[in-house]
Each structure stands twice: as C-alpha cells, then as structure tokens.
Amino acid sequence: MADRCAAMYAEKKAEQVLQEQLHLAAAPQVGIHGFPFLTQVLDKHLERVDVTVPHVAADRVSLAKVHASARDIRLTGNLPSDIRGAVVGNLEGEVLLSFDDMNRELAASQVKFSRRDDSTIGADGRITVAGQELRVRAQAQLRLVDNRELSTDVDGMSLDIPGIATYRPGRGRGLTLHRETAERISRDAARVKAMLSVPAVVDRLGVPQEAVAEALEDDEKLHRMTGTPRFVEQLTHVNLVDVVVDHPWLLSRIGIDPKLINGLIHMRPPELSDRLSFSFSLPKEVRELQLRGVQVGEDGIRVSLSGLELAVGRSGS
C-alpha cells in the first residue's frame, strides 16, 4: 500500500513538471510501471513510464492525443526524499491528429477530411467564395520536415459551381463546364454561336474551321453540328480558363455570372489551400525528440516519434 501511494505521488509530481516544462494547456497522464516502486527509486532507475498528453497545440488544430512510453529512466537528485529530474534512455511514442478535430477546427464542419492512402488525406465539402457556396474537393500530401515538423501540401483542388462549371486552381488550372451547362448552350443558337465565334474554343473542340463558318451562317447546319451528345461531351472537356480571361464578354453571352468566375480565376491558390492546410511541430523544449514516420488511418493521422537520452526536470545529480 505504501509503495503504491509513493508511486501515485511520483506520478502526480511528474505530471506537474511535464506540464510546466513543456508549457502544456492540459496536464498529462503519467503511469509508472514496475514493482516495487520504492526499490526502483533507491536504485535510481525506473523500468518504464507511460505518458499521455490529451491536447497539444498544432498550428490551427488541437492534437487529439500524444502517447509515449519511456524506458530506462535514470533518476537524479537526493533520493528518495528529493527527485530533481530524470534522463530517459529511450522513448517511443505516437502523435494522433484525429479527423474529428480537423473537421471541427479547420472547416467549421463544412469540410470533411478522410483517408485517401497511407500518406494522403482528402477534403470534401463546401466553402464560401465571393459570397457563393461552392463544393470543394482537394487532397493533402503529408511530409516530414527535418524530422521535427509535419506539414501538408494541398493540391488536386477543385471547386464546383453547382450546375454550372468546375474550376481547378494552381498549376494546370482549368475551368470546365458541367454537362447541364453544355446542354443548355448546345440547345440555344445564340449561346452556341457566341462560343463558336471564339477561335480558341473551336480549336479545342477539334471542329474544322470551315464547318464552323458554314454553321454560323446556316442554323440547320448549326443544329446538326451542336445537337449531338458527342458535341456536348466535347464541350465539357474544353478548358475555358484563358478563353474567358481574353474574352470576358463570353461568360454573359453563354448565361454564366462573370463576377463569380472572374472572382475564382483571380483568386490566388494560397487563399484556397491555406483554408485546408495545417502543420505540427515538436516543442522546442524537447530537441532530442524526432518524428519518424507518418501513417494515415481511418480515424486520423498518426506520426511516430522517438528520442534518446531525454532530460526531464533538473537532470543534474
């Protein structure tokens, strides 16, 4: 009984020291293993100590949990009355960044994060751009920086304007029409003529210029050219991003709000990706710790950590 009470007292003191030294918002949970505890103290050596920190700041997200097991702990100080600190011979642990936390804190529950593969997460939901609610899809590649920081590279982003078009920012950016829009244009002679009057659109459709010139002069030929499923399909694959920049009038002529499209096209990619990016760095107080590997699971992102000869408290003898 006395041995267990002494262990519980030591656990509580260790929690206080760790919270103070690492500037933690919440007290960690410390569990000391091995029996008898007092004999280990007199020997100035603990077999194993488990530490769980429930919440650690990680850029814009709170980490759900950090769990670590320390082994070969050498105690320092005037034992048993005054334990000044310890040196941890070996520490292995794991950081969990849960999708629940990311969904709640990064995107106000409008965007859901999920696993794509072992090193990639996906984002799917809605965000507001230029006053319009858009469907967003993206993926984030996870990487370690100098074994001290977990970072993300957001790419593969697309923004869907419901029933109108899809915009993809960044490198290889594009603006493509939804099928509903392409069908409306193909059925409206004025709209389809507006599109076919732009040579860049004709080139991308792969339609001979001579045939287009004839169709623009003859509505019957125009209907035969544009009234087929193949034409609609071709129209949904034409990248209009630079076309509408060079011919801003075209949007209004084909029935699309130019303010929304122009707002999207002129928005810098970081303005979008920053909404979905995050990072985590190890506290500077534990320089001996290193992040080792990243694994994406169904519940979130897990990062393994390890360290050797970690000093805790006042480690002098």
JOFENUR-V655908 format. One record per pair of residues at least 24 apart in sequence whose ideal C-beta (glycine too) atoms are under 7 Angstrom apart, sorted by sequence separation. I is the first residue (numbers start at 1). J is the second residue. D is the distance in Angstrom with one decimal. If there is no record, write none. Layout:
i;j;d
I;J;D
I;J;D
This chain:
i;j;d
28;52;6.2
47;71;6.9
49;73;5.8
68;92;6.8
69;93;6.6
241;265;6.3
286;310;6.7
7;32;5.1
28;53;4.4
68;93;2.9
111;136;6.6
134;159;4.7
135;160;3.9
67;93;5.7
134;160;6.2
46;73;4.1
66;93;6.6
67;94;5.5
134;161;6.0
135;162;6.8
26;54;5.3
45;73;6.9
206;234;6.9
24;53;6.2
26;55;5.1
45;74;6.0
46;75;6.8
66;95;5.1
205;234;5.2
7;37;4.0
25;55;6.1
44;74;6.2
45;75;6.9
129;159;6.8
189;219;6.0
192;222;6.8
205;235;7.0
6;37;5.7
44;75;4.5
65;96;4.7
6;38;5.7
24;56;6.9
63;95;6.1
64;96;5.0
3;36;4.8
18;51;6.9
63;96;6.8
64;97;6.7
189;222;6.2
205;238;6.2
3;37;5.2
41;75;6.6
63;97;5.6
64;98;3.9
192;226;5.0
204;238;4.5
3;38;5.4
44;79;5.8
204;239;6.9
61;97;6.4
42;79;6.6
64;101;5.5
201;238;6.3
41;79;5.6
42;80;6.2
41;80;4.9
58;97;6.5
62;101;5.7
61;101;5.5
186;226;4.6
61;102;5.8
186;227;6.4
38;80;6.8
201;243;6.0
62;105;6.7
200;243;5.1
61;105;5.1
60;105;6.4
61;106;6.3
186;231;6.0
198;243;6.1
60;106;6.3
186;232;5.3
183;232;5.5
186;235;6.9
198;247;5.6
182;232;4.7
185;235;6.8
198;250;6.3
179;232;6.6
182;235;4.1
182;236;5.0
194;250;6.2
179;236;5.6
177;235;6.1
177;236;5.5
194;253;3.8
195;254;6.2
176;236;6.1
194;254;5.8
176;237;6.6
176;238;6.9
191;253;6.6
176;239;6.3
191;254;4.8
175;239;6.5
176;240;7.0
191;255;6.3
174;239;4.4
175;240;4.7
175;241;4.2
174;241;5.4
173;241;5.6
175;244;6.7
185;254;5.5
184;255;6.8
175;261;6.9
164;256;6.0
167;264;4.8
169;267;6.9
161;260;6.6
170;269;4.4
169;269;4.6
169;272;5.8
159;264;6.5
157;272;6.1
157;273;6.7
154;273;3.8
154;276;5.2
154;277;5.2
152;277;4.9
152;278;6.0
152;279;6.7
132;260;5.5
151;279;4.7
150;279;6.2
130;260;5.8
149;279;6.1
150;280;4.4
149;280;6.8
149;281;4.4
130;263;3.7
148;281;6.1
129;263;6.8
148;282;5.2
129;264;6.4
140;276;6.6
140;277;6.9
129;267;6.9
138;276;5.7
150;291;6.4
148;290;6.9
147;290;4.2
148;291;6.5
147;291;5.4
150;294;6.6
144;291;5.4
127;275;6.4
144;294;6.4
142;294;4.9
123;276;5.1
150;303;5.6
142;296;7.0
142;301;6.5
111;276;6.9
106;276;6.6
106;278;6.3
119;294;6.2
121;296;5.8
120;296;6.7
118;295;5.9
119;296;6.3
118;296;5.7
117;296;6.9
121;301;6.9
115;296;4.8
115;297;6.6
97;280;6.6
115;298;5.9
95;280;6.9
99;299;6.4
98;299;5.9
99;300;4.8
98;300;3.9
97;300;5.3
96;300;5.7
97;301;4.4
96;302;5.5
94;302;5.7
95;303;4.4
94;303;6.9
94;304;5.6
95;305;6.2
94;305;6.9
93;305;4.8
92;306;5.2
91;306;6.3
91;307;4.6
61;278;5.2
63;280;6.8
60;278;5.7
90;308;6.1
59;278;5.1
89;308;6.9
91;310;5.8
58;278;6.8
59;279;4.6
89;309;6.7
59;280;6.5
58;280;3.9
87;309;6.1
88;310;4.2
87;310;6.9
87;311;5.5
88;312;6.5
85;311;6.7
86;312;4.9
85;312;5.6
86;313;6.4
85;313;3.0
87;315;5.3
84;313;6.2
85;314;4.3
86;315;6.8
84;314;4.3
85;315;4.3
84;316;6.6
64;300;6.8
68;305;7.0
76;315;5.4
76;316;6.1
76;317;5.0
22;283;5.4
22;285;5.5
21;285;6.2
21;313;6.9
17;312;6.8
17;313;5.0
